[in-house]
Each structure stands twice: as C-alpha cells, then as structure tokens.
Amino acid sequence: MPRKPTIRKLLLLVVPLSICLGISCTQTQSDQTEPAKVDNSGPAEPLVLINTSIYTVNPKQPWAKAVAIQDGKILAVGAKKEVMKRAGSNARVLDLKGRLVMPGFQDTHLHALEAGMNEKQFYFPPKASLASYERLARKCAKQQRGASWVLGAGVSVIDLLEREELPVDVLDRAVPDRPALILDDLGHGA
C-alpha cells in the first residue's frame, strides 16, 4: 500500500520553499503600480528618484540621495538639489520614501546558472501522473546509461506533495540501480 508523506518530510520541503517564496515576494499590494506606458515619439523626459539612499559602488561617492535617469542612462547622481538642476524642469520626480536603490540588480531572486544547466537535463513536465513520471524516469535512465547518476529537471514539488505515493518510491522503482536526481521547476527542491 502506498505510504503518505510524513509531516516531517512535508515540513522539510515546505518550510524552505515557504521561506524562499516569502523572501522573494516581499512587495506589498500598496507598492504595486500600474505599468508605465511607453511613448517612443521622442526623447524620454528625465526621471529623478528622490528621498532615497543610493548605493553607487563608487569609492569616491559611495552613497547619494538622488539620481536622474534619461533614456536608460544616468544623468546625475548626488544631492537632490544638484540632481534636480541637471535633470531640468520637465523631469518627472518619483519619491521613493526612503527605499534603497542599488545598481545592477534586475531581479530579487534568480537562478540563471541553474536554468542554463536544467536546459541540458532530461525534461520532466511540471505536472504529470506518477505513472508518467515513472515511465519518463526509466527513459531518462536509459538515455543516460553510462552516467553514474541519472539527472533530470522540471517536476513541480508542490504538485508532488499532493500525491498519495511518495515520489521517491516511484523514482526508486524506475531507477533501482543508481542514484537519481530530478530537480524541480522552481529551483528549490528535488
């Protein structure tokens, strides 16, 4: 008879996932704004960010209070008065209410290296039946016959937690002769 996942096993998967999701999804509803409409009819008006702490990565001026940006380029960084003067009277001003600005960060949480590596792994769809996963694991093992480990990626850990049978039991049946690692689709589990 299939075993149900124990509370301990579920917590080992759910708690780290919850922490990761909580850390990466800290934006509150009041922080969300409508996407800006893009007008490509001419040069964009400068955007000035004020009431902020800007980490500049410049040893001569590591921190600033304002920045002006136009057409994707920084016009000025420094004190609010200097930056406003450089941006001009038609600049759009955005009060960041004390939020931190750091250069170079485009995403709060990213698995770029893992995503590239997963592209080379045997693909498992995020949602499938355990019988399908078992067939796919056998196929994966057959394709990787000479490898010491069987490697794949793509399953949904969240979906697997809702199953009656433990996924590890399915994997052990499909690949009984060597270790197997199937990474999940979120990059937080296997």
N, C-alpha and C positions, 0 to 999 in steps of 0.2 A: 504494500500500500504506500502511495506517495507520502513523503513527510512534508509537513507545513514548515515554513521558515520559523525558527525560534525568535523570540523577542530580541535576544542578544544579537543574533545575526542581522535582523532588520535594523536594529539601532546602529550596528557597525556600518551599515550602508547609508541609512537615512540621516543620521546626525552629521557626518562630514558633508554630505550633499546639502543639507539644510544650511549649514554654516557657510558653505561656499556661495550658495544662492543668496543668502541674507547679506553677505558682504558685497556681492557684486550687484545687488538690486536695492541700493540704499536710497534711490531717488524717491521723494515723496510725491504725492499727487499734486500738491501745490507748486512743486518745482517744474512740473511738466508744462510746456508751452506748445502752441501750435507751430508746425514747421514754418520757417521763413519762406516767403515767396521770392523767387529769384527773378530779377529784372536784368536781362542781358543787353539792354538797349544802349548802354554806355558804361563809363567807369562807375563802379560802386561808390557810394558815399562812405567815408571812413566810419569805422565802428570804434568807439572808445569804451574800454572797460574800466570802471572806477570802483572805489570803495572795496578794494581787494588787496590781497598780498600776492605778489607775483614773484615766483622763484625764477630768476633769469638765467641761471647757470653761467653767469659772467662773474668771475672772481673780483673784478673791479667794481661791480654793482650787483651783488647777489640778490637783492630784493628791490622791488619797485611797488608803487601804489596804483599806477595806471598804465595802460597800453593802448595805442591806436593802431588799428589794422585796416588796410585797404587793399582790395583785390588779392587777398591771400598773403600779403606781405606786411611785416611790421613797420609802421611809420615812425613810431616813437615809443620809448619806454622810460618811465621815471615818475616824477611827481605829477599830480593831477593837473596843476596849472600849466606846466611845460607841455604836457601831452595834449591838452585841450587846445593850446595855442597852435601847435604843429598840425593838429587834425583839421582845424578850421571851423567856421561857424555852422557849416552844413552837416557836421558829424552827428551820427546817431550815438547816443550815450546809453550805456547799459550799466546799471548799478548792481554789482554782484553781492552786495550785502555781506561783505566780509569773507566770501568764499575764496579758496586758494586757487591760483592759476599756476599750472606747471607746463612747460613746453614739451612737446613730443609725445604726449600720451593721447592716443586716439580712442582707446577703449579701456574700460576699467578692468576688464578680465578677458584674456585672450590666450588661446592655445595654438599659436601659429606653428610651432615646431611639431607638436603632436598631430595637428591637422595634416601637415605635409607627410608625416610618417604614416598616418592612417590611410592616406590615398594609395599607399603601396601594399596595404594589407588586404587580405581576403575580406570581402564586404558581406556583412550581415545586416539585413534591413532592421530599422529600429523596432518595428512591431511585426511579429510573426508568431505562428504557433510553436510550441515546444517541439512538436514533431518536425516542423520545417527547420528549426534551429538544429535539431539532431542530424537531419539529412545534410544541411549545409556544413556542419562541423565535420562530418565524415568526408564530404567533398573537399573541404579545406585541408584536412589531414592528408588526403590522397594527393592533392596538388603540392603539398609541402613534405612529400615522402622522405626526403633526405635531411630535413631540418630536425634539430634536437627539440625544438619547441614548435607547437602549432600556434600560429598567430593570426588573429582576425580583429575586426573592429566594426562597430555600428549599432550594436544592440542597445535597447533602452532599458537601463537598470530600473527605472520607475515602473515600466511595464512588467518587467520580470518579477518585481516584488509582489505583484498581484496574482501570481501563478500558484497553483496548488503544489506542484512538484518543484523541488529546489533545482535551479538551473545548473548547479554544479553536478548534480546527479545525471542530468541529461548529457552534459559535457563528458563526464566520466564514461558513460556508455558509448558515446560516439568516438571518443579518443581514449581507449583504455591503456595504450602502450607508451604514452609520453606526456609531458606537461603541455597544457593548452592555456592560452591567454586570449580572451576575447574582450577587447576594450569597449566601453560604452560610447554612445553618441554624444555625451556631454563632456567627456574628458575627466570625469571624476570617479570612475569606477571600472570594474572589470568583472 
